[in-house]
Amino acid sequence: VQLVESGGGLVQPAGSLRLSCEFSGASYDDYAIGWFRQAPGKEREGIACIANDGGSPYIADVLRGRATISSDNSKHTVYLQLNSLRPEDTAVYYCAADAAFVSCFGGNARGMDYWGKGTLVTVSS
């Protein structure tokens, strides 16, 4: 499985970004795809998850109301739309795949099976 993130960059406070995660190398439907982030000096935290099982996507409380996760099945790509960004959202954002689904929807980084290399989001004026 390969995961490639894109879309990070420098954005001003209150701005928006859309991150993309392209999945390849296995059946897209067999994995839940999640977004995690890690700020300097902090642990990696789960922020969103989605799967093609008909269930609802997951957004962590810290981003609820400011983020949306979606999937384009034809492109095997998961998107994370981030709005109303704050300086404390500055972090490296990673996508990851989970064959069991449990870790992804629980925001548990240690249980994820595959990881991308990450994309840096910097929120600053």
Salt bridges, closest charged atoms under 4 A:
GLU45 OE2 - ARG37 NE 2.64
ASP61 OD1 - ARG64 NH1 2.70
ASP89 OD1 - ARG37 NH1 2.95
ASP89 OD2 - ARG66 NH1 2.75
